[in-house]
Amino acid sequence: MNKVILSAVAGAFCMSAAVSHAADAERGKALFTQQAAPPCAVCHTYSKAGSNGMVGPNLDDLKPTAEAVRLAVTNGVGVMPAYGQMLSAEDIESLVLFVSQQ
Ligand code: HEC
């Protein structure tokens, strides 16, 4: 009986730990500026990231929708690499939160 309660408590703890890894814009910023490989900042100008890359479109001007960010990051566009195999779904959603403006 005690074992059952213990594993239920452990299960609840794991679930709350998972929630703390959910998508969030701060995580998106870290990925954008440093952690994605290559970091988005290398190619994109975006004031919220303090970046001034000149290879891709200026994201302040582009104001992409959530869906446009999700698609570009997952599948790549033109010379922009696809990150779908490198980043988790949570990481991609964090980038969507940080970058999308509509
Ligand atoms: C190697 C340079 C490079 C990197 C790194 C890069 N991009 Fe891009 N990105 C581009 C280029 C170039 C385009 C325009 C592609 C085109 O329209 O042909 C683009 C387009 C986009 C678009 C617009 C898509 C659309 O629908 O018009 C978004 C949003 C975007 N990138 C976000 C990101 C994010 C977020 C990251 C990091 C995970 C990233 N980019 C990394 C070069 C890059």
Residues whose N, C-alpha, C, O or C-beta is under 5 A from the ligand:
A	BS01	HEC	A36 P38 P39 C40 C43 V55 G56 P57 P64 A68 V69 A72 V73 V77 G78 V79 M80 L95 V99
